[in-house]
Structures are given as structure tokens and as C-alpha cells.
């Protein structure tokens, strides 16, 4: 139990630092912004109680906000996939009887993980980008931004499963 | 009573979600007052420190271009010095606006330790803070032109609202004929901004220089902003749509200067007086 805690604390720090020191500096024409930190919410154990997922999403968003000078933005955005995570897992796992508690790619299989990650990243990015613009004036532009950034974040998240965070 | 408690228990996740979301949205939308009061920004001790350390590593890779920038700046300053050594200051010198020479402003050199250009609201973090005499609402510029304005200050770091931030615009004017209007960013491309409120009868040319108007105490008059890239008359509007190519390359910012107006306090007190007056009637 203690080991799991330490592992997730380290993961939290690593994910936030990677986000602010590496991915925030990646700027493809101001259009594609990878928001990698959501990986932490994705990788929480399946059995984590709902309130804990929410509190951790809140802390995670706040940590990213402090570094990005966007008070509340990432906090508000990270809570939404945190809330829908349980439903998405239930929806995807309907037919599978036996499943690992750790929802990593190696444990759950490529298809399961990619659809799980894609849905939650998409929800997160849409909320994030529309909150950031906070108007539907540039509706189409923001829409495209969300889609492209989702694709990029998904790519990085899947890649991370082959490099680190394997178990 | 019990059924109410059971109801709350059954929906405790949803209730918690709503409570936290409301808290987050409160941070988001009351940012102006809140951010100044609380340490929820990158000028705080921990994140400022991490950015400073990170930056001291990354900066090694940029040394070549920084050296070149400094050499260029040296050359320009020396040229200006020779130009002024003979007789008085050239009247049209955009390099040293007259007001700078008059000694109203002094500068604090600072290093950019965090920067972004890809958000709708971009901010910078600098490695100078209250200890070095930096205060909120001071202007930030490089030799190339305006960068932004100081928002928050901690002991040894400060955050800056970038020109690339839709919440802020710079009072600007055309250097050729002094028509003025706010220069704002549209959130699209970090190399371009828009100059607003220039009426149709003004004659424009591509390549016209845009400088600060000096209508605020933040920036001295005549500081470079950019040049007109293109302009058009949009239907149904009384003003030109002017795209300005910014003179500062925001993606390559390393060293900046914080501009301290020695008379800002005096100007503000004076303006407050007229503000109070307007409130009387």
C-alpha cells in the first residue's frame, strides 16, 4: 500500500514537471498544445474511489495552473475527465470480466487503452480550450485546436506507455 | 432526514465534483484580484525556483544567439553614442527616445525564466523581483521593442503579462503622423498584432512604424512596437483593420529590461485627482 502511494506521488511530480518544463515549451505554430499531465488521472488504479480521483484531479490541475499562470483553468478542466473516468471505464469494460487494477497500456491492451485515453483526453481538451478562449466566437478554430491537440497528447500518452510508467 | 443523507451519500461524487468545479471557476474568473493577493502564480518561491534552475541549464544552448544579440545591441548603442557625441541628440532617433535621455526612466535588466506564445493569455516569468526594485505595473521591453507589463512581484521573481495576451493592450501610435489607437493581440499568431481605432481618412503605407504613444506612465513615448504588415477596410466598420508585424521575437526572448518610471507616482496621483473630480458631478 505504502509503495503504491510513493509511486503515485513520484508520478505526480514527474508528470507536472514534464508538462511545465518540456511540453509547455513545445509550440507548434501556437496551434497544437500537448497537455500531457492528464496521464496521471488516466493511470490511477481502477479501484480508486470517485472522491479521491476528484481531489487528485483538483490538486493536479492546480499544480499545473501555478506554473502556467492560469489560476483555475487547468483545475476546472482536469476535474471533468476526473469525474467521467469511472463511467468511461465501466462503459469500456462491460464485456471484460477480468481486468488489472492498473489501467496501463501493457495491462489492458492497446485498443482498450487507446479508446479510454482518447475519450478522456478529448473531454479534457474541449473543456480546456473553450474555457481558455471563453467565447464561441472562434468556435471552429478552437474546435480544430482541440482535435489536433488531442491527437498529439494521445500520441505522447501512448508513447509514454512504451517508455516509462509501464507498471 | 435519513433519506436525505442517503441521497447525499449516493451522489457524493457528483456533489464533490460540482463543489470543486465551482471553486476552480471562481479562481478562473476572479483572477485579477485574486492572483495579486494569493501566491497562485509562477512568481511564488517554489515554481520560481524550479524555473530559474531549469533556465540556467537551458540557457547554455542559447548562448550563441544571446551573444549575437548583445553584440548587435552594443554596436547600435555605440553608433548612437557617436551620433550624439558630436552635437545634440538627433530629433528622429527611435533608438533613444528623448524622454529616456531626460532621465525619467531607469532600467533593471532581467532574464526571462519562463515564457509562452501559444496560449490565448500568455505570461512571462522574470528572475527579478521586489528585492531588485521591481513593482507591479512597470513596463518590460527589449532593445527591439515592448514585451509586456509586470503583473505580480514576489521577493526575487516577477510575472509579466505578455503583449501576446488578449487581456491587455498597449496604447500605440503611428510614428509618421501620430494617429493613435490600442495595439492588441488576436490570439492567433505570435508574430502579429492588430492596431485598432485608426479612422479611414488616415493615409497608411505598408511598412509604417508603430510606436508607443506615451499616454500611459508605463512606457516612454516612441518605443518600437512593430511595422504595418497589411491593412484593409473591413465592411461595416469605421476603422481600418491593421495587421502589425511585431518587432520583438517573442519566441526567442532571453534578456529583457524592466522600465522604471521615476515619476509614475506623481503622474498617478495627478490623474487620480482628475478622476475624483469626474466622480463629483
Interface residues (C-beta under 8 A of the other chain):
Chain A: X17 X20 X21 X24 X27 X28 X29 X30 X31 X33 X50 X51 X54 X55 X58 X61 X62 X65 X66 X67 X68 X69 X70 X71 X72 X73 X75 X76 X79 X80 X82 X83 X86 X131 X132 X133 X138
Chain B: X12 X13 X14 X16 X17 X20 X21 X23 X24 X25 X26 X27 X28 X29 X31 X34 X35 X38 X40 X41 X42 X44 X47 X50 X51 X54 X114 X116 X117 X118 X119 X120 X121 X123 X125 X159 X187 X188 X189 X190 X251
